[in-house]
Amino acid sequence: MNYKASVNLINKPGSLKGVASVSINDEFVVKGVRIFEGNDGPFVSMPSRKAGAKYEDICFPITKEGRENLHSAVLEAYEQKLTQQEVKP
């Protein structure tokens, strides 16, 4: 599978650092993938909705490999966006 991610950085206080859109095989797009800063570094959170007192993911990878590939694409795009932001005068 081919995953391409684009990230918009969030420059506000808090743990939310970015929101991504992910294209899968140039055929399917997932919007609203969030990037949070955790104790162990950034992590990816899939789009979700509130269901009672809990939140449920709306869409998500089924396999471990799919999850790792999607998360890697998002985090790589996030790091690239941070690097681009640092380079700008």
N, C-alpha and C positions, 0 to 999 in steps of 0.2 A: 504494500500500500504506500501511496505517496501522500504525505501530510505537509501542507504549507500553512504557516501561521503568520498573521499580522497582528501587531499589538499596539494599543493606544495606552500610553502611560497615564497614571492617575497621580497628580502632584498635590495631594491633600494629606493632612495628618491621618494616621491610621494604618492598618495592616494591608488594606487593599492597595496594590501597586500598579495593576494594569488589567485591561480587559482585551481579550483576543478573539479573533475569528479564525477558524481552522477549515481549510479546504481539504477534502479527502478525495484523492484521485481526480481532481478537477471535475468532480461530479456531485459532490455533496458538501454543504457548508454548515458548520456549527458556530453560532454566534453566542456571545455572552460567557465565554470561558474566562474565568477570573484567575488572576495571579495574586497570591497573598504572600506577605513576608512572615515566616514563622520562626521559631527558635532555631531551627536547623537550616534556615535559608528559605528561598522562595519555593512555593508549591502551587499546584494547579487545582482548581476547583471547577467542576463541570456545572453547567447551568442547572438551576434547581427551582422548585416551587414549594411553598409552604403547604403542608398537608396536616392540618390539625396543629399539634405542638411541634411536629418534626418537619424537616426539609427533605424532599426527595429529588434526586437527580432526574432531570427531564430526559437526558440522553447521556450515554456513557459507553465506553469501549467494553466489549464482552470478554475479550481475552487479555491476559497479562501482557502479551506482546503488543497488542493494539493500544493498551493503556500507556505502556512505556514509550511507544513511538509517538503517540499524540502528545504526551507530557513533554517529551524531549523536544519536539518541534516547537511547542509553545514557549518553553523555557529558553531555547536557543534564540527565538525571535525576540523575546524579552531582553536577553543579554545584549543582543545586537542593537536594540532600540536604546538601551541605557548607554552603550558605547557611543552611538551616534549623538546622543544628547550631550555627553561629556565633551565631544570633539567640537561642537558648535561654539562659536565665540559669544 
